[in-house]
Amino acid sequence: MKHLTLHNTIISFGIILTAAGSIFFTNQPVHAQSANQVVQTTQVQPKASQVSSATTNDQSSQSSNLADDQSTVDTTTASVNGSYPDGPTNDSDSASSLSQNASSVPDSPQNNNSANQADSSIQADSSDQSSDTSTISDDDATRQSVTSSDMDNSNSQSTTVTSASSTSSADQSESSTTVDNAQTDSSNQSSTNNKSYQVSTPDDTKPTTTLSETAKDESVAASTDTKTTTPETATTTNTNDNITVPSANQSTDQTINPTINGLINNLVTDVTSFAGAAIAYPFVFTRVAQFMSDFRTLLSPDRYNIDQMWNDLDEKYNPEYSKAFYTEAKDWYDNKVAKETWSIPFYDDKSKYAKATYIKNGNSTKTIIYGQGWTTDPNWMGYISKVFYDMGYNVLITYTRGQNTSDGAFITYGAKDKYDWQNWIKKVDETNGPNSQVILYGQSMGADTALEAASVPGLSPSVKAVIADCGYSTMPALAHSLYEDASKSLNDITSKIGINLNGQIPLLPFNKVLNSLNALNQFFQGTSLDDISGITAVQNAKVPTLFISTADDAFIPTSQTQTLYQNSAASLKELWVLDGNVGGHASANNAVIQYQQHIEDFVAKAEQSNIQDTMVTA
């Protein structure tokens, strides 16, 4: 009888984890309550000799910047045609035995968030705006200036944040005030940047669409009417955004590594955690995830309804323009634009192929390589691709291993796709010739894949920038964030009968579930969960990078994008966070006017930065 009871307990709590898993990895847009959050943009130009005072050109619709994922990268230069020495051999490789005790999984390399990060001297942007100024100082040697233009606290749109290692004295007007800004250090952050916050109202907006000129003009007028608010303090990161498998096992946080007394209790939770992870794994890391996504769509038929692009969009982002744009984009992708099917062999298994849809844009030699999110609908990606097509880019919409038409049984979250992307880049370069220019782009999991691809040694010089929209810092950090959400939801139920779960799910301690998932991934894919790390990726990528997030993203916390930005070793980096109601996770593109303009502005800065780097190396 006791054995039967234990069996039922294992199954029941396995089902709980499965349910939690489906919540964890959903792409359903949801809104976080963020009444006072503001949009932020950050620009860094590390090399003092190269710093030119960046000019804010007709900032039409900026909102605020942020981004994503990879724990270990190869240290040897990899040929796009060859194999990568440290990479796994194929999807079925086993790096560890499944019988290995889940709680004793070998430690993966720890993230070193200060690695390869040099001190930099950065010059703050200046803008021709009539403004009030507030200076926020971290210490006697560093100041942070806050500039606002005709601010209306009830209608905020964008904030520009520029990091600086040295600040010049500024003339203070009567309305200037100086306050202390308490920065919270990330546990793995070895240094802190002094930051000046500049709030600016867009002067002009130049969306590139095929909509009527009247619609464009009305959209521009509507967007330039919005005003901005000043952030009271600098945004900070969450120390849990740096979680790895080893650090989870060493944590003193009871929600991460709870104290479990007694041999029997430990054995029971070992079994229940592994059982729950075994049930959840297929729905998260294999092609079965698509069935879960289809089931969710069946329950929520409007999930991929094009109306979602503008229904929840704040007025300041001009939903009417977005409605016109995406209505046309749907018809354009479904019925008008010519599409080609491309394929490349897996880097580690030439018998299997990754697939993509290529949209050629006239004689353009500029291409966006677009990474797929977890179970993201290909047609949905097609509608969003018009954002870039109208900016003059060819678009290559790639499908990750284990999703859509690409081969493979497992979803690698970029751990293997990053090497496949080197062949995508090579194919684009061969198609467009010596003038080929490539931008790596993705949302959610696709953002991390783009970041990871940019970190691979031997990256083609044709890659000019990375745009990472709502990526995660590490896979364990994302798992913990979603575990917290699930435990809170469960606690809302149990608290009604007087049971407080204290941030835990009964019989499913986070660290043991994480260890079990890690063991399963090592067995089936030959990679650790710590191989899925945006932090490690950005520490090893030098390409100019734009990080994007939205304050109402309740799936991947904005703080994870901030952590990616802070750890980035990019030659130029910006962080942009859109405030207010945008549409939830992976929805920044809903504000299409601002999205296009902000990307155009960043790419222009990246081009200038690349020119300066070339001049210096020459």
VEXDREN-2710 file (C-alpha; in Angstrom, 1 decimal):
% VEXDREN-2710
k/r/px/py/pz
1/MET/0.0/0.0/0.0
2/LYS/2.8/2.4/0.9
3/HIS/4.5/1.5/-2.4
4/LEU/1.2/2.3/-4.3
5/THR/0.9/5.6/-2.4
6/LEU/4.4/6.6/-3.4
7/HIS/3.8/5.7/-7.0
8/ASN/0.7/7.9/-7.1
9/THR/2.7/10.7/-5.5
10/ILE/5.4/10.5/-8.1
11/ILE/2.9/10.5/-10.9
12/SER/0.7/13.3/-9.5
13/PHE/3.7/15.6/-8.9
14/GLY/5.1/14.8/-12.2
15/ILE/1.9/16.0/-13.7
16/ILE/2.2/19.2/-11.7
17/LEU/5.7/19.8/-13.1
18/THR/4.4/19.1/-16.6
19/ALA/1.7/21.7/-16.1
20/ALA/4.3/24.0/-14.7
21/GLY/6.6/23.3/-17.7
22/SER/3.8/24.2/-20.1
23/ILE/3.4/27.5/-18.2
24/PHE/7.2/28.0/-18.1
25/PHE/7.8/27.8/-21.7
26/THR/4.7/29.4/-23.1
27/ASN/4.9/32.2/-25.6
28/GLN/1.5/33.5/-24.8
29/PRO/1.7/37.3/-24.5
30/VAL/1.0/38.3/-21.0
31/HIS/1.2/41.6/-19.2
32/ALA/3.3/42.3/-16.1
33/GLN/2.0/45.0/-13.8
34/SER/4.6/47.7/-14.4
35/ALA/2.9/51.0/-13.7
36/ASN/6.0/53.1/-13.1
37/GLN/8.5/51.3/-15.3
38/VAL/10.1/53.4/-18.0
39/VAL/11.7/52.8/-21.4
40/GLN/15.5/52.8/-21.5
41/THR/18.2/52.9/-24.1
42/THR/21.8/52.4/-23.5
43/GLN/24.8/53.1/-25.8
44/VAL/28.4/52.2/-25.0
45/GLN/31.4/53.0/-27.1
46/PRO/34.3/51.3/-25.2
47/LYS/37.3/52.6/-27.0
48/ALA/38.3/56.0/-25.8
49/SER/40.3/56.7/-29.0
50/GLN/37.3/55.9/-31.1
51/VAL/34.6/57.6/-29.2
52/SER/32.7/60.2/-31.2
53/SER/29.9/62.1/-29.7
54/ALA/26.9/60.2/-30.9
55/THR/24.2/62.5/-32.3
56/THR/20.6/61.7/-31.6
57/ASN/19.1/62.1/-35.1
58/ASP/15.4/62.9/-35.0
59/GLN/14.7/60.3/-32.4
60/SER/11.2/59.4/-33.6
61/SER/10.0/56.8/-31.3
62/GLN/12.6/55.4/-29.0
63/SER/11.4/53.4/-26.1
64/SER/14.2/51.6/-24.1
65/ASN/16.8/48.7/-24.7
66/LEU/17.7/45.2/-23.2
67/ALA/18.9/41.1/-24.0
68/ASP/20.1/36.7/-24.1
69/ASP/22.0/33.0/-24.0
70/GLN/25.1/30.5/-24.0
71/SER/27.2/29.0/-21.3
72/THR/30.3/27.6/-23.1
73/VAL/31.8/28.4/-26.5
74/ASP/34.6/26.9/-28.5
75/THR/38.0/28.4/-28.0
76/THR/39.3/27.3/-31.3
77/THR/38.5/29.0/-34.6
78/ALA/35.9/26.9/-36.4
79/SER/35.5/26.5/-40.1
80/VAL/31.9/26.8/-41.3
81/ASN/32.4/23.7/-43.4
82/GLY/34.1/21.6/-40.8
83/SER/33.3/20.3/-37.4
84/TYR/33.7/22.2/-34.1
85/PRO/36.1/20.4/-31.8
86/ASP/34.2/21.0/-28.6
87/GLY/30.8/20.5/-30.1
88/PRO/28.8/17.3/-29.8
89/THR/28.7/14.9/-32.7
90/ASN/25.0/14.5/-33.3
91/ASP/21.6/14.7/-31.7
92/SER/21.7/11.2/-30.3
93/ASP/25.2/11.4/-28.7
94/SER/25.2/10.6/-25.0
95/ALA/27.6/12.6/-22.8
96/SER/26.5/11.0/-19.6
97/SER/24.6/7.9/-18.4
98/LEU/20.9/8.4/-17.6
99/SER/21.5/6.2/-14.5
100/GLN/23.8/8.8/-13.1
101/ASN/22.4/10.2/-9.9
102/ALA/20.6/13.4/-10.9
103/SER/21.8/15.3/-7.8
104/SER/25.4/14.6/-8.6
105/VAL/25.6/15.8/-12.2
106/PRO/29.2/17.0/-13.0
107/ASP/29.7/20.7/-12.6
108/SER/29.6/22.6/-15.7
109/PRO/31.9/25.6/-16.1
110/GLN/30.8/28.5/-14.1
111/ASN/29.8/31.7/-15.8
112/ASN/32.4/34.3/-15.3
113/ASN/30.6/37.5/-15.9
114/SER/33.7/39.7/-15.7
115/ALA/35.7/37.6/-18.3
116/ASN/37.2/39.5/-21.2
117/GLN/35.6/42.7/-20.2
118/ALA/38.0/45.7/-20.5
119/ASP/37.6/49.0/-18.8
120/SER/36.2/51.5/-21.3
121/SER/35.9/55.2/-21.6
122/ILE/32.5/56.2/-22.9
123/GLN/31.2/59.6/-23.9
124/ALA/27.6/60.4/-23.2
125/ASP/25.3/61.2/-26.1
126/SER/24.3/64.8/-26.5
127/SER/20.9/65.9/-28.0
128/ASP/19.6/69.3/-29.2
129/GLN/16.7/69.4/-26.9
130/SER/15.4/72.1/-24.6
131/SER/15.3/70.3/-21.3
132/ASP/15.5/70.2/-17.6
133/THR/18.4/68.3/-16.1
134/SER/18.8/66.1/-13.0
135/THR/22.1/64.7/-12.0
136/ILE/22.3/61.4/-10.2
137/SER/25.7/60.6/-8.6
138/ASP/27.0/57.3/-7.5
139/ASP/30.1/58.8/-5.8
140/ASP/32.1/62.0/-5.6
141/ALA/33.9/61.2/-8.9
142/THR/30.9/60.1/-11.0
143/ARG/27.7/61.8/-11.9
144/GLN/24.6/60.7/-13.8
145/SER/22.7/63.4/-15.6
146/VAL/19.0/63.1/-16.3
147/THR/17.5/65.3/-19.0
148/SER/13.8/65.5/-19.7
149/SER/11.9/67.2/-22.5
150/ASP/8.5/68.7/-21.6
151/MET/7.8/65.7/-19.5
152/ASP/4.3/64.5/-18.7
153/ASN/4.4/61.9/-16.0
154/SER/1.2/60.3/-17.2
155/ASN/2.5/59.6/-20.7
156/SER/6.0/58.1/-20.9
157/GLN/7.6/56.8/-24.0
158/SER/11.4/56.5/-24.1
159/THR/14.5/56.9/-22.0
160/THR/18.1/56.9/-23.4
161/VAL/20.7/55.5/-21.0
162/THR/24.3/56.1/-21.9
163/SER/27.1/54.4/-19.9
164/ALA/30.1/56.4/-19.0
165/SER/33.3/55.7/-17.1
166/SER/34.2/59.4/-16.8
167/THR/31.9/62.4/-16.7
168/SER/32.5/66.0/-17.3
169/SER/31.1/68.7/-15.1
170/ALA/27.8/70.1/-16.4
171/ASP/26.2/73.5/-15.8
172/GLN/23.4/73.0/-13.5
173/SER/20.2/75.0/-14.0
174/GLU/17.8/76.1/-11.3
175/SER/15.7/73.0/-11.8
176/SER/18.7/70.6/-11.6
177/THR/18.8/68.3/-8.6
178/THR/21.4/65.8/-7.4
179/VAL/20.5/62.6/-5.7
180/ASP/22.2/59.4/-4.8
181/ASN/21.5/56.4/-7.1
182/ALA/21.9/53.1/-5.3
183/GLN/23.0/50.5/-7.8
184/THR/22.5/46.8/-7.0
185/ASP/25.5/44.7/-8.0
186/SER/24.9/41.4/-9.7
187/SER/26.6/38.6/-7.8
188/ASN/28.8/37.8/-10.7
189/GLN/29.5/41.4/-11.8
190/SER/33.0/42.4/-11.2
191/SER/32.6/46.1/-12.0
192/THR/29.8/48.7/-12.2
193/ASN/29.3/51.3/-14.8
194/ASN/28.4/54.8/-14.0
195/LYS/25.4/55.8/-16.1
196/SER/23.9/59.1/-17.3
197/TYR/20.2/59.0/-18.1
198/GLN/18.9/61.1/-20.9
199/VAL/15.2/61.3/-21.7
200/SER/14.2/62.5/-25.1
201/THR/11.1/63.1/-27.1
202/PRO/11.2/61.9/-30.7
203/ASP/11.4/64.7/-33.2
204/ASP/10.5/62.7/-36.3
205/THR/9.5/59.2/-37.3
206/LYS/10.3/57.6/-40.6
207/PRO/8.6/54.2/-40.8
208/THR/9.3/52.4/-44.1
209/THR/6.1/50.7/-45.2
210/THR/4.0/50.4/-48.3
211/LEU/1.1/52.0/-46.5
212/SER/-0.4/55.1/-47.9
213/GLU/1.4/58.4/-47.3
214/THR/-1.6/59.7/-45.4
215/ALA/-1.5/56.8/-43.0
216/LYS/2.3/57.3/-42.5
217/ASP/1.9/61.0/-41.8
218/GLU/-0.9/60.4/-39.3
219/SER/1.2/57.7/-37.6
220/VAL/4.2/60.0/-37.3
221/ALA/2.1/62.8/-36.0
222/ALA/0.5/60.5/-33.4
223/SER/3.9/59.1/-32.2
224/THR/5.5/62.5/-31.9
225/ASP/2.8/63.8/-29.6
226/THR/3.8/61.4/-26.8
227/LYS/6.0/62.6/-24.0
228/THR/8.5/61.1/-21.6
229/THR/9.1/60.7/-17.9
230/THR/12.3/60.6/-16.0
231/PRO/13.5/57.4/-14.2
232/GLU/14.0/58.0/-10.5
233/THR/16.7/55.4/-10.2
234/ALA/18.8/53.2/-12.4
235/THR/17.4/49.8/-13.3
236/THR/19.1/46.9/-11.5
237/THR/19.5/43.3/-12.3
238/ASN/18.4/40.2/-10.3
239/THR/21.2/38.1/-8.8
240/ASN/19.1/35.0/-9.7
241/ASP/19.6/35.9/-13.4
242/ASN/23.0/34.4/-13.2
243/ILE/22.0/30.9/-12.0
244/THR/23.9/27.9/-13.3
245/VAL/23.5/24.3/-12.5
246/PRO/26.4/24.2/-10.0
247/SER/25.4/27.5/-8.4
248/ALA/21.9/26.2/-7.9
249/ASN/23.3/23.3/-5.9
250/GLN/25.4/25.7/-3.8
251/SER/22.8/28.3/-3.2
252/THR/21.6/29.3/0.3
253/ASP/18.3/30.5/-1.2
254/GLN/15.6/28.1/0.1
255/THR/13.5/28.6/-3.0
256/ILE/16.4/27.3/-5.1
257/ASN/18.2/24.8/-2.9
258/PRO/15.8/24.0/0.0
259/THR/17.1/22.1/3.1
260/ILE/15.7/18.6/3.1
261/ASN/16.3/16.6/6.3
262/GLY/16.5/12.9/6.5
263/LEU/17.6/10.2/4.1
264/ILE/14.1/9.1/3.3
265/ASN/12.9/12.6/2.4
266/ASN/16.0/13.1/0.2
267/LEU/15.4/9.8/-1.6
268/VAL/11.7/10.6/-2.1
269/THR/12.4/14.0/-3.5
270/ASP/15.1/12.5/-5.8
271/VAL/12.6/10.2/-7.2
272/THR/9.7/12.7/-7.5
273/SER/12.0/15.3/-9.1
274/PHE/13.4/12.9/-11.7
275/ALA/9.9/11.6/-12.5
276/GLY/8.6/15.1/-12.9
277/ALA/11.5/16.2/-15.1
278/ALA/11.2/13.0/-17.2
279/ILE/7.5/13.9/-17.9
280/ALA/8.3/17.5/-18.6
281/TYR/11.4/17.1/-20.8
282/PRO/9.7/16.0/-24.0
283/PHE/7.3/18.9/-23.9
284/VAL/10.2/21.4/-23.5
285/PHE/13.2/19.9/-25.3
286/THR/11.8/17.8/-28.2
287/ARG/9.6/18.1/-31.2
288/VAL/6.6/17.1/-29.0
289/ALA/6.7/20.7/-27.8
290/GLN/4.9/21.6/-31.1
291/PHE/2.0/19.5/-30.1
292/MET/1.7/21.4/-26.8
293/SER/1.8/24.6/-28.8
294/ASP/-0.9/23.4/-31.2
295/PHE/-3.0/22.4/-28.2
296/ARG/-2.6/25.8/-26.6
297/THR/-3.6/27.4/-29.9
298/LEU/-6.7/25.1/-30.0
299/LEU/-7.7/26.4/-26.5
300/SER/-6.9/30.0/-27.5
301/PRO/-7.8/30.4/-31.1
302/ASP/-6.8/34.1/-31.1
303/ARG/-3.2/33.3/-30.1
304/TYR/-1.9/33.8/-33.6
305/ASN/-4.6/36.2/-34.7
306/ILE/-3.0/39.2/-36.4
307/ASP/-5.2/41.4/-34.3
308/GLN/-2.9/40.6/-31.3
309/MET/-0.4/42.9/-32.9
310/TRP/-2.3/46.0/-31.9
311/ASN/-5.2/45.1/-29.5
312/ASP/-3.1/45.6/-26.4
313/LEU/-0.9/48.4/-27.7
314/ASP/-0.8/51.7/-25.8
315/GLU/-2.0/54.7/-27.7
316/LYS/1.4/56.3/-27.6
317/TYR/2.7/53.5/-29.8
318/ASN/0.0/54.3/-32.4
319/PRO/-2.0/51.0/-32.6
320/GLU/-3.9/52.3/-35.7
321/TYR/-0.7/52.4/-37.7
322/SER/0.3/49.0/-36.4
323/LYS/-3.1/47.7/-37.4
324/ALA/-2.7/49.0/-40.9
325/PHE/0.9/47.8/-41.2
326/TYR/0.3/44.2/-40.0
327/THR/-3.0/43.8/-41.9
328/GLU/-1.0/44.6/-45.0
329/ALA/2.0/42.4/-43.8
330/LYS/-0.3/39.4/-43.5
331/ASP/-1.6/39.8/-47.0
332/TRP/1.9/40.5/-48.3
333/TYR/3.4/37.3/-46.8
334/ASP/0.5/35.0/-47.5
335/ASN/-0.2/36.1/-51.0
336/LYS/2.3/38.5/-52.6
337/VAL/5.9/38.1/-51.8
338/ALA/8.0/35.4/-53.5
339/LYS/9.5/32.9/-51.0
340/GLU/12.4/30.5/-51.5
341/THR/13.1/27.4/-49.4
342/TRP/16.7/27.0/-48.4
343/SER/18.4/24.2/-46.6
344/ILE/21.9/23.4/-45.1
345/PRO/23.2/20.2/-43.6
346/PHE/23.7/20.1/-39.8
347/TYR/27.3/20.8/-39.0
348/ASP/27.6/17.5/-37.1
349/ASP/25.3/15.3/-39.2
350/LYS/25.4/15.8/-43.0
351/SER/22.4/13.5/-43.4
352/LYS/20.1/16.0/-41.6
353/TYR/19.1/19.5/-42.7
354/ALA/18.1/22.8/-41.2
355/LYS/15.5/24.6/-43.3
356/ALA/14.7/28.3/-43.9
357/THR/12.5/30.6/-45.9
358/TYR/14.3/33.2/-47.9
359/ILE/12.7/36.5/-49.1
360/LYS/14.8/38.4/-51.6
361/ASN/14.5/42.1/-51.7
362/GLY/15.5/43.3/-55.1
363/ASN/19.2/43.8/-55.5
364/SER/19.8/44.4/-51.8
365/THR/23.0/42.8/-50.3
366/LYS/21.8/43.4/-46.8
367/THR/20.2/40.4/-45.0
368/ILE/18.5/39.8/-41.7
369/ILE/19.0/36.2/-40.5
370/TYR/15.9/35.7/-38.3
371/GLY/16.0/33.0/-35.5
372/GLN/12.9/31.1/-34.5
373/GLY/11.5/31.3/-31.0
374/TRP/10.3/28.2/-29.1
375/THR/7.4/26.8/-31.1
376/THR/6.9/30.1/-32.9
377/ASP/4.6/29.9/-35.9
378/PRO/6.5/30.3/-39.2
379/ASN/3.8/32.5/-40.7
380/TRP/3.9/34.7/-37.6
381/MET/7.6/35.2/-38.3
382/GLY/6.7/36.0/-41.9
383/TYR/4.4/38.8/-40.9
384/ILE/7.1/40.3/-38.6
385/SER/9.7/39.9/-41.4
386/LYS/8.0/42.8/-43.3
387/VAL/9.4/45.1/-40.7
388/PHE/12.8/44.4/-42.0
389/TYR/11.8/44.0/-45.7
390/ASP/10.5/47.5/-45.7
391/MET/13.8/48.7/-44.3
392/GLY/15.6/47.3/-47.4
393/TYR/16.7/43.9/-46.2
394/ASN/16.5/40.5/-47.6
395/VAL/15.1/38.2/-44.9
396/LEU/16.2/34.6/-44.1
397/ILE/13.7/33.1/-41.7
398/THR/15.4/30.1/-40.1
399/TYR/13.8/27.1/-38.3
400/THR/15.7/25.6/-35.5
401/ARG/16.5/21.9/-35.1
402/GLY/13.5/20.0/-33.9
403/GLN/11.0/22.6/-35.1
404/ASN/8.9/23.2/-38.2
405/THR/10.4/21.7/-41.3
406/SER/14.0/21.4/-40.0
407/ASP/15.2/17.9/-39.1
408/GLY/16.1/16.7/-35.7
409/ALA/14.2/15.3/-32.8
410/PHE/15.5/17.7/-30.1
411/ILE/15.4/21.5/-29.6
412/THR/18.9/22.6/-28.6
413/TYR/18.1/26.2/-27.7
414/GLY/21.0/27.4/-29.8
415/ALA/23.6/25.1/-28.3
416/LYS/24.0/23.4/-31.6
417/ASP/22.1/25.8/-33.9
418/LYS/24.8/28.4/-33.3
419/TYR/27.2/26.3/-35.5
420/ASP/24.5/25.7/-38.1
421/TRP/24.1/29.5/-38.3
422/GLN/27.7/29.8/-39.5
423/ASN/26.7/27.9/-42.6
424/TRP/23.6/30.1/-43.0
425/ILE/25.9/33.2/-42.9
426/LYS/28.2/31.6/-45.5
427/LYS/25.3/30.8/-47.8
428/VAL/24.0/34.4/-47.5
429/ASP/27.5/35.7/-48.3
430/GLU/27.8/33.4/-51.3
431/THR/24.4/34.6/-52.6
432/ASN/25.0/38.4/-52.1
433/GLY/28.7/38.6/-53.0
434/PRO/31.6/40.6/-51.5
435/ASN/29.3/43.4/-50.4
436/SER/27.1/41.1/-48.2
437/GLN/26.1/42.6/-44.9
438/VAL/24.3/40.5/-42.3
439/ILE/22.4/41.3/-39.1
440/LEU/21.6/38.4/-36.7
441/TYR/18.1/38.8/-35.2
442/GLY/15.7/36.8/-33.0
443/GLN/13.1/37.0/-30.4
444/SER/13.1/34.9/-27.2
445/MET/14.9/31.6/-27.9
446/GLY/15.8/33.1/-31.3
447/ALA/17.5/36.0/-29.6
448/ASP/19.7/33.7/-27.7
449/THR/20.5/31.7/-30.8
450/ALA/21.6/34.9/-32.5
451/LEU/23.8/35.9/-29.6
452/GLU/25.3/32.4/-29.4
453/ALA/26.0/32.4/-33.2
454/ALA/27.8/35.8/-32.8
455/SER/30.1/34.3/-30.2
456/VAL/31.4/31.5/-32.3
457/PRO/35.1/31.9/-33.2
458/GLY/35.8/32.7/-36.8
459/LEU/32.5/34.7/-37.3
460/SER/32.3/36.1/-40.8
461/PRO/33.2/39.8/-41.1
462/SER/30.0/40.3/-43.0
463/VAL/28.1/40.1/-39.7
464/LYS/27.6/43.8/-38.7
465/ALA/25.3/43.7/-35.8
466/VAL/23.0/41.5/-33.5
467/ILE/19.5/42.4/-32.5
468/ALA/18.4/40.3/-29.5
469/ASP/14.8/40.9/-28.6
470/CYS/13.7/39.5/-25.2
471/GLY/16.3/36.9/-24.7
472/TYR/17.1/35.0/-21.5
473/SER/20.3/35.2/-19.4
474/THR/20.8/31.4/-18.8
475/MET/18.5/28.5/-19.1
476/PRO/18.6/27.7/-15.3
477/ALA/17.8/31.4/-14.6
478/LEU/14.8/31.2/-16.9
479/ALA/13.7/27.9/-15.4
480/HIS/13.9/29.4/-11.9
481/SER/11.9/32.5/-12.9
482/LEU/9.2/30.3/-14.2
483/TYR/9.4/27.9/-11.3
484/GLU/8.8/30.9/-9.0
485/ASP/5.7/31.9/-11.1
486/ALA/4.3/28.4/-10.9
487/SER/4.9/28.1/-7.2
488/LYS/3.2/31.5/-6.6
489/SER/0.2/30.3/-8.6
490/LEU/0.0/27.1/-6.6
491/ASN/0.4/29.0/-3.4
492/ASP/-2.5/31.2/-4.3
493/ILE/-4.6/28.0/-4.1
494/THR/-3.0/26.3/-1.1
495/SER/-3.0/29.5/1.0
496/LYS/-6.8/29.5/1.0
497/ILE/-6.7/26.4/3.1
498/GLY/-3.9/27.7/5.3
499/ILE/-0.9/26.1/3.6
500/ASN/2.1/28.4/2.7
501/LEU/4.5/26.8/0.2
502/ASN/7.2/29.4/0.7
503/GLY/8.2/29.6/-2.9
504/GLN/8.4/25.9/-3.5
505/ILE/6.5/23.2/-5.2
506/PRO/5.9/20.2/-2.9
507/LEU/8.2/17.2/-3.6
508/LEU/9.8/19.1/-6.5
509/PRO/12.7/21.2/-5.1
510/PHE/14.0/23.4/-7.8
511/ASN/17.7/22.3/-7.7
512/LYS/16.8/18.6/-7.9
513/VAL/14.4/19.2/-10.8
514/LEU/17.1/21.2/-12.5
515/ASN/19.7/18.5/-11.9
516/SER/17.3/15.9/-13.4
517/LEU/16.6/18.0/-16.5
518/ASN/20.3/18.6/-16.9
519/ALA/21.1/14.8/-16.7
520/LEU/18.3/14.1/-19.2
521/ASN/19.7/16.7/-21.6
522/GLN/23.2/15.4/-21.3
523/PHE/22.0/11.9/-22.0
524/PHE/19.8/12.7/-25.0
525/GLN/21.7/15.7/-26.6
526/GLY/25.2/15.6/-25.1
527/THR/25.0/19.1/-23.8
528/SER/24.5/20.6/-20.4
529/LEU/21.8/23.2/-19.6
530/ASP/24.8/25.5/-18.8
531/ASP/25.7/25.3/-22.5
532/ILE/22.5/27.3/-23.1
533/SER/23.7/30.7/-21.7
534/GLY/23.2/34.1/-23.1
535/ILE/25.7/35.5/-20.5
536/THR/28.5/33.4/-21.8
537/ALA/27.6/34.3/-25.4
538/VAL/27.6/38.0/-24.9
539/GLN/30.9/37.8/-23.0
540/ASN/32.5/36.3/-26.1
541/ALA/30.9/38.4/-28.8
542/LYS/32.3/41.7/-30.0
543/VAL/29.7/42.5/-32.6
544/PRO/27.6/45.7/-32.0
545/THR/24.5/44.4/-30.1
546/LEU/21.0/45.9/-29.5
547/PHE/19.1/44.4/-26.6
548/ILE/15.4/44.8/-26.6
549/SER/12.6/44.0/-24.0
550/THR/9.2/45.2/-22.9
551/ALA/8.3/46.1/-19.3
552/ASP/5.1/44.0/-19.6
553/ASP/7.0/40.8/-20.5
554/ALA/5.9/38.3/-17.8
555/PHE/7.6/35.3/-19.4
556/ILE/11.3/36.4/-19.6
557/PRO/11.9/39.1/-17.0
558/THR/13.3/42.4/-18.2
559/SER/16.1/42.0/-15.7
560/GLN/17.5/39.1/-17.7
561/THR/17.9/41.4/-20.7
562/GLN/19.5/44.0/-18.5
563/THR/21.9/41.3/-17.2
564/LEU/22.8/40.4/-20.8
565/TYR/23.5/44.0/-21.6
566/GLN/25.7/44.5/-18.5
567/ASN/27.8/41.4/-19.3
568/SER/28.1/42.2/-23.0
569/ALA/31.6/42.8/-24.4
570/ALA/30.2/44.2/-27.6
571/SER/32.1/47.1/-29.2
572/LEU/28.8/49.0/-29.2
573/LYS/25.8/48.0/-27.2
574/GLU/22.4/49.5/-26.5
575/LEU/19.5/48.5/-24.1
576/TRP/16.0/49.4/-25.1
577/VAL/13.0/48.6/-22.9
578/LEU/9.5/49.7/-24.0
579/ASP/7.2/50.7/-21.1
580/GLY/3.4/50.5/-20.8
581/ASN/1.2/48.0/-22.6
582/VAL/3.0/46.6/-25.7
583/GLY/1.6/43.1/-25.8
584/GLY/3.6/41.0/-23.4
585/HIS/6.4/38.6/-24.4
586/ALA/8.1/39.1/-27.8
587/SER/5.9/42.0/-28.6
588/ALA/8.2/45.0/-29.0
589/ASN/7.7/44.8/-32.8
590/ASN/4.0/45.7/-32.2
591/ALA/5.2/49.3/-31.8
592/VAL/6.3/49.1/-35.5
593/ILE/7.1/52.8/-36.0
594/GLN/9.4/52.9/-33.0
595/TYR/10.8/49.4/-33.7
596/GLN/11.9/50.3/-37.2
597/GLN/13.3/53.7/-36.3
598/HIS/15.2/52.4/-33.3
599/ILE/16.8/49.6/-35.3
600/GLU/17.7/51.9/-38.2
601/ASP/19.3/54.3/-35.7
602/PHE/21.3/51.5/-34.1
603/VAL/22.5/50.0/-37.3
604/ALA/23.7/53.4/-38.4
605/LYS/25.7/53.7/-35.2
606/ALA/27.0/50.2/-35.7
607/GLU/28.2/51.0/-39.2
608/GLN/30.0/54.1/-37.9
609/SER/31.5/52.0/-35.1
610/ASN/32.7/49.3/-37.6
611/ILE/34.3/52.0/-39.7
612/GLN/36.2/53.4/-36.7
613/ASP/37.3/49.9/-35.7
614/THR/38.6/49.3/-39.2
615/MET/40.5/52.6/-39.2
616/VAL/42.1/51.8/-35.8
617/THR/43.2/48.2/-36.9
618/ALA/44.5/49.6/-40.1
END
